[in-house]
Amino acid sequence: MGISSWSQTTLAALASRTNAQRRESLLSVIRLVIGAAAWVCVWLVPRSAFASNPFSQAVIVCYALYGLVALVFVQCYESTNPLFALSLHLADLFWPALILLLTARPDNPFFVLFIFPLVTAACRWGFRETIATMVTALALFLLETLLIVSPVGGGGFRGPESLNSLILQVLTLLAAGTLLSAMSGGESLPPQKSRALMPLLQKLNPEADFDGILSEFLRAVLKLMEADRIVLVIRELAGGRAFYGEAQRPGTLGSGFRMVELEPSECPRFFFPAPEGSWYIRAPSVDERYHISFLHGGGLSTGAGIFPEAFFSNESFQTLFAVSFKISDEWSGRAFLFDSQSNSALEADLRFLRGLARDVAPVIHCAYLLRRIRSRSRAVERARVAHDLHDGVLQSLIALEMEVEAVRRQAAREPIEPAALLACLRDRVQQEVLTLRELMQQLKLDEMAPGGLLPCLREMVDRFQRESGIPATFAPTCDSVLLTPRVSKEVAHIVHEALVNVRKHSGARQARVLLVREKAFWKLVVEDDGRGFDFKGRLAQAELDAFSVGPRVLQERVRSIQGELVIESKPGRGTRLEVRFPQEAYA
């Protein structure tokens, strides 16, 4: 899944009906609990206005039943459409108003029921809806209070305590509404666009080519926003390098994608002072000042702006969407969409672009970092192969060249036996052919398919037996090995290096490779009956390091998989290499 997982989950949650149903279910449970609590409170205070009024008690019971019916309806109904949510919201405002009216007290404790509609508005919608709900609740509450204290209602304030209580209730509703509306002012992507982006986000696989990821993403945004062209510019904050990419709507002339580095003199053309987040401008009809619309606080703001002539002199458009983004402390960037034909509301599009840049930019950045790491690892691998060629095959070929030259000079002075000379040269050439084949096999190990460790080791042992003439067996104790691709490749390299050492240095008559599962560990064993190392006994990793014995390449590869290497040597009788590493798939 990789790096795009978090962005996919975020947009999936915004567009999922299942999550909407869960939200409505939770709100219905809270509504039922509030109704039941109100009914219990009436019975706990027998002298209250509700306890002495059977009709008021019936209203409380109906409110609790309303919460139960809403919960059952949400659980059984297949989808939660906007009309259903709006109906519930209006009912949530109606019941507190009815209950407060029946109480006929200006300091009614049940005013807290008005806070629940504020919560539902913040959960279902956003800033504007929550503010509208707060204003409606305050209007109903104050209207009913005026009706109660008026001569028609036969009420009146019962001392300064009632007036103070009323003031506190109004302030409480204002504070709750303001806080909830501010909390609901976050990004909310339009559901249609969110659902349309899901296939795209599933394609944002960091394992794929970075240029392909970027091209696919930009084209999808073009299609989604119905724009003619999109320009992407990114700038390195530390080094100052900047890059320019452009994509046009598929099917148009010059719709190919390209990404080039910008000259320093061209950076001010794109990185000029502008509002944070996303903004929108329309080409002016008369004057030279562009009218800009941008998100500010919880709503849409407009104003006039002056932009650099270098940008607009090279761009011809009627409308322009732009969004700024920042990736950690390393990169900042902007995207410009020209002549969008989106039929959504302007504020919704601006919120969508701002949320999209926030969620997807880290995914694309991770793909870029992965490509850079891969490039560096390939450079390191090429350097290692060059080192092996220089210190191995090349040195052997130089030595062979020197021997041939020595034989030529000797043949010029005195006759020599050609058969013995040719046999010696043939053996040396065969050895170098084997060395080259082993090097090619080592390079192929990096292309091993996931889950292919056991077939790879089995083929490796069979090839070793055919090419070296040394009988060898491979004996795993399981049918499959679940390791990450990197760990599997390292284990294959360890076996390859060990068998190369057996062929070159041991003089063995037979060899064996074992792979055994031991509780939370794997144990890899490579043993032969050759001449062994210069020491006698069994040395662990720390002792091998202390005495500077054993193959260094093997030791480094074992450390890279958090394993332990043990070498048991019996001079003249053979060597046993044991590697123990965890079963967990270390990345």
N, C-alpha and C positions, 0 to 999 in steps of 0.2 A: 504494500500500500504506500509505504514511504512517506514523503513529505507532504503530499496533497491531502492526507487523511483529515487533518484538523479543519481545513477549509471545506472539504466535502461534507463533514459532519455538521459544520455550522450552517451551511446553506440547506442541507437536508432537513435540519430541525426547523428552519424558517419556512420551508415549503411543504412540510409533512402534515397530512391530515391527522395521522395518528397522534402527533404531538398536540394538535389543536384539541382533539378529543380528550387527551389526558389533562390539558389545561382546564377544559370545561368540567371534567369530572372532579378535579381538585376544587374548583370554585363551588361546584354543587355540594360537595361534602362540607366545605366551610359554611355555605349558606344554611345547610341543614343543622350544623352544630350551633350556629348563631340563633336559629329559630328555637331549637330545643332549649338553649340556655336562657333565652328570653322567657319561655314558658315556665321553666324552673324558677326563675327569679320572681315571677308573679306569685307563685305558691309559697316561696320563702318569705315574702313580705305580705302577710294576710291583710294588712290595713291599707294596702296600696289602692290606687284608683282602679286598677285592673281587677284586683281580687274582689272588689265589691260590684263590679259590672260584668254580668255574664256575657254580654255582647262583646266586650273588650277581650275577655278570655277566649271567646270563639275566634276572634280575629287573630290572636296569638297562635292558637292551634292551627288555623288556616295558613298562617305564615310558615309554621314548621312543616305542614303538609305540602305546601308549595315547594319548599326546599327538597322534600323527599321525591315529589313528582318530577321536579327538574333533574334530580340525580338519576332517576330511573330512565327518563327520556334520553338523557345524554348517553347513558350506557347502552341503550337499545337502538338508538337512532344511528343510522349508518354514517352520516356525515354531519358536520356542524357548519351550516351555511351562515352567511352574514345576517340574513333576516332573522334567523333563530337567535343568534347572539344578541342582536339589537332588541328583540322582544324580551329576552331575559333581562337585559340591561334596564329597559323601561320599567319592567315589573319590580326590579330591585330598587328603583327610585319610588315606585308607587307605594309599596308596602310600608317603608318608614314614614312616608307622609301620612298614610292612613292611620298608622299606630299613634303617631304624635297628635294627630287631630282628635282621636278618641280619648287620649289622656287628658287633654285640656289643661295642661300646666305649662307655664312659660319656662320652667327649669326642668324639662322632661329629661330623665336619664337615658331614654331610648334614642336620643339623638345620635348615639354612636352607630346606629344602624345605617346612617347615611355614609359612613366611611367605607362600608363594603362596596357600594357602587364605584367609589373612587378606585378601589383596588382592582375591581374587574375591568374598569376602563384602562388602567395602566397595563394590566396583563394582556388584554385583548388587542388594544390599539396603540396609541402613542400620546404625544404631548398635547396636541390640540383637543383630542377627545377627552382626556383627563381634565383639562382646564374647563371644557364645556360642561362636564359632569359636575365639577366643583361649583361652578356658577349656578347650575340648575338646582343642586342640593341646597345651596345657601339661599337661593330665592324661595324655594318651597319652605324651608325652615323658618325664614324670617316672615314670610307671608302668613304661615300658620300661627306664628307667635303673635303677630299683630292682630290676627283674628281672635286669638284666645284672650288677649289682654284688653280687647276693645269692649265697649258696653254690650255689643251684640253677643259676644262670647261669654259675657258675665264673669270675666276673669279679672285680671289685674295683677300687677307684681306684688308678691307677698313679701314685702320688705326689701332692703338692699341686697340681701343674699340671693334672691331670685334674679335681680338685675345683674349681679356679678356672675352668677352661674350662666346666664344667657350670654354675656360677653365672652366668658371662657369657652363656651360651646362654639360660638362663631369663630373665635381665634383657632380653636382646635380644628375645625373643618378647613379653615384657610391654610393652616400649617400642613395638615395631611394632604390636601389637594396639591399644594405647591410642591411638597416633597415628592409625592408620587408622580406628578407630571414631569418633574426634573429627572427622576429615575427612568421614566419611560421615554426619554428623548433620545435614546440610542439609535443605532442604525437599524432600519427595517427594510429589507429588500422586497420589492414587489413580488408576490407569489408567482406570477406568470414568468417573470424573468428568472426567478430562482429555480423553478422547475426546468426551464430551458437550459440553464447552466449546468445542471447535474451531469448530462452526458459529457460535457466539456471537461468538468472537473475530474471525472473518472479517467479521462485521457491524459491528465496532467501527471504523468508518471515520471518521477525523477530518473528512472532508468533509461528513459528515451533520450533522443538527441535534443540538446538544449534549443538549437535553432528551430527544430521542428515543433517543440513545445510552444515556443514564443509565437511562431507563425500561426499555429492552430488556435491559440488563445485569442490573438488579435483578430483573426478572421471571424471567430465566433462572436466576439464583442461587436464587430462591424455588422454582422447579420442581426444580432439581437437589438441593437440600437438603430438599425436601418440607416447606417451612415455610409457616405461615399468613400471616406478615407480616414485612416487613423495614423497618427505619428506618435512614436514613443521615444522619449529622450531620457537617459539616465546619466548621472554624474557621480563620480567617486569623490567623496567628501575630503578624503585625506590627500590623494594625489592630484585631484582636479581633472582627471581624464573624463571625457564625456563620449557617449555613443548615441547614434541616431538610427532609428528603425522606422520603416514605413510599410504599411500594407493597405491595399485598396480592395474594394468589394470584389469578390470573385466574379469573373466574367467580363471585367472591364479591361481596357488596354493598360498594360503595365501592372497587372495585379500581382506580380511576383514580390516576394518578401526579401528585404535586404537590411543588413545591420552594419553600419560603418562607424568609424571613430570620427568625432567632430574635431575640427580645428579649434584651438582656444578662442580665436576671434569670433567664432560662430556661437559660442555658449550664451552670450547675453541675448541673442535672438530668441532663445527658448526659456532661459531661466531669468525672467524679469519679475519685479514685484507684483504679486497677485494674491487674492484671498487664499487662505488655507483651505484644504479639502477640495471640494468640487465647485465649479462656477460655470456660468453660461453667458454668452454674449450673442447679439444679433447685429449683423452689418448695418451701419447707420444709413439712413436714406438721404439726409441733408447735411447735418453737421459732421464733424470729424471725431466727436466724442462717442465712444462706445458705451452703451448702457449694459451694465453687468448685473447678473442675478447670482446670488450665492447663499449658502446656508450659514446662518448666524444664530447661535443659541438653539432654540427649538423650532425656528421657522425660517422662512425665506425672506431675504433682504435684497433690495435693489439699490443701484447707485450708478453714477457716471464714472468712467475711468479712462485714463490715457495710457496706451500701451505703446511699446517700441515700434517705430516705423519699419524696422528691419524685419519684424515678424510678419506684419500685415502686407507689406509691399510684395512679398513673395508668395502669399497665400490668397487664393480667391475663394470666398465662401459666403454663404448667407447666414448660417448659424454655426456656432462652435461650442462644444462641450469640452471642458478641461478638468483634469483631476490631478492633484499633487499627492505624492506618497513618499515615505521614507522607510528604509529597511535598516533596522538597528542603527548603528552609528557609522555605517560604511557607505551607503548609497542613498541618494535621493533622486527623484524622477518626476516626470509629468507625461501625461497622455492627452492628446488632442484629437477629438472626433469632429470631423467636418461634415456639415449638412446632414444632420440626423433627422430622420422622418419619424421618430418615435411618437406613438400616439398616447403615451402615458403623461401624467401631470408633470410639470417641470420640477417641482419639489421632489416628487417620487424618483424621477430620473437622476437628480443630483444626489439623493440619498443612496440610490442604487450604485452609482459610480463610486461614491466615497466608500461604501461598504465593500464593493468589489475590489478596489485597490487595497484596502486594508487586509482583506482575507487572502487574496490570491498572490499578492506581491511576495510574501515570505515563501510561498510554494515555488514560485519561479526562481527566487534567489537560491533556494536549496538545490534546485536543478543545476543552476550555474555553478555553485560550489562543488557539486558532485562531478560535473564535467571537468572542473579545474583539478580536482583530486585525481580523477582518472587520467588526465593528461600528465600530471606529475608522476603517477605510478607507472605509466607506460614509459616515461623518460627514464625512471629509475630502472625499470626492467630492461630497457634497451642498453643502458649503461652496464648492467650486470652481464647481459649476453655478450657485449663487446669485451668486457673484462675476461669472461670465460673463453672467448675466442682468442684473445691475445695471449692469455696465460696458458691455455691448453692447446688447442689445435694449431694456432700460429707458431707457438714455440716448438711444438713437435715437428711441424713442417720445416721450420728453419734448421732444426737438428738433423732432419732427414736430408735436407739439401747439403749440409756440411758433410754428412757421411758419404753421400754420392760423390761430392767433390774430392773427398779423401780417397775414395776407391778409384776415381778417374786418375788421380795423380799416381796412385800405386800401380794401376794398370799401365801407365806410361813408362814406368821403370822396369816392371817385371810382370810376367804372366800371372793371372789369378784364375781361380775356379769360378766360371760364370754361374753355375747352378746354385752354389752356396750363396753367392751375392744376390741372385734373383729371389731366392727363398727368403733371405733376410729383408729385402726391400718389400716383398709381398706381405710379410708379417707386419712390418711397420705400417704399410698402407692400410691393411685390414684394421689395425688398431685405431688409426685415425678415422676410418670410415665408421667404426663403432662409436667413437667419440662424437662425431658429427650427428649420428643418428640419435644418440642419447641427448644431445643438446636440442635437436628438433623435437624429441619426445617431451623434453622439459618445457618447451614453449607451448606444446599442444595441451599440457596439463592445465594451463590457464583458461582453456576453452571448454573445460569439463562441464557437462550439463548438471543441473541440480539433481541430487539423488543418485548420481552416477559414480559414487566412490568405489563401491564393491566391484562393479564391472571394470572400472578403470584399473584397479589394483590387480584384478585377475588377468587382464590383458597385459599389464606391465610385467608380471611375473612370467607369463608364457613367452613374451618377446625376449626377456632376459635369458630364458633357458635356450631359445632357438639361436640367439646371436652369440652368446658366450659359450655354449656347450656345457654349461654347469647345470645339472639337474636341480630344479627348484619347485617348491610347492607353495600354494597359498591356501590357508585354512581359516576362514572366518567362522565364528560361532553364532552368527545371526544372519537373517536373510536381508535385512535392510539397516541402514545407518542414517539417522536423522541429524544432520549437522548443517550449519550455514555453508553456503558456497565457498566462502573464504577459508573456513576451517577445513573443509573437504579438500580444497586445493593444496593447503599447507600439508595435510597428512599425505597426500599423493606425492608431493615434492620430497617429503621425508623418506618415504619408501624408495623413491627413485634415487636419491642421493646415496642411501644405504646400499642399494644394489650396485650402483656404479662403483662404490668403494670395494664391494666384494669382488667385482670383476677385475678391477685394476690392481688391488693391493693384497688380497687375501690368499690367492692360490688355492681356493677352496675346491672341494670335490662335489659339494652339494650345499644348498641353501634352503631356508624356509622362512615364510612370512606368516605371522599369526595376527588376528584381530579379535580380541576377547572383551566381552562386557563384564565389568566388575562393579556392581552396585551403581554408584553415581559417577563412575569413571569408565573410560575405554583404555585398554592396554594393547599397544602395538608392539610386536616382537619381530625382529629381523635377526636371524642367527645363521652362522655358517661353521664349517669345520676346517677353516683355513689356519693361517699362521698366527692370527691374533695380534693384539697390540703389544707394545713394548713393556707394559706393566702386567702384573698378575693379580687377580682379585676382582672385586666388585666396587665400582666408584659411582657415587651419585653426582648430581649436577654441581653441587657446591665443591666437591672434591675435584671434579674435572676442571672447574675454573681455577681452583687453587694450584693444581699441578700443571695447568696449561696442556692438557692432553685431550685427545678426542677430536672429532671433526667439528670445526667451528661453525660451518654452514648448518649442520644438523642442530647444533645447540641453539643457534639463533632462531631457527624455524620452530623448534619446540617451545621456546619462550614466547613466541608470537601467539601460540594457542593456549598459553597459561598451563603448559604441561611440565612434566619432570622427566629428565633423561637419565637412565642408568646404563652403564656399560660394564659388562662382565667379560673379562679377557682371560684366556688360558693359552699362553704362548705355545704354538705348535699344535694346539688342539681346537682353536676356534674362538669366535666372538659372539656375544649375545647383546643386542641393543634392545632396551625396553623403554617405551615412551608411554607414560600415563597422563591422560588429559581429561578434563571434565566432559560429561555427556551434554551439558548445556551448550546451546549453539551460540558461542561467543561471536559477536559481530566484529 
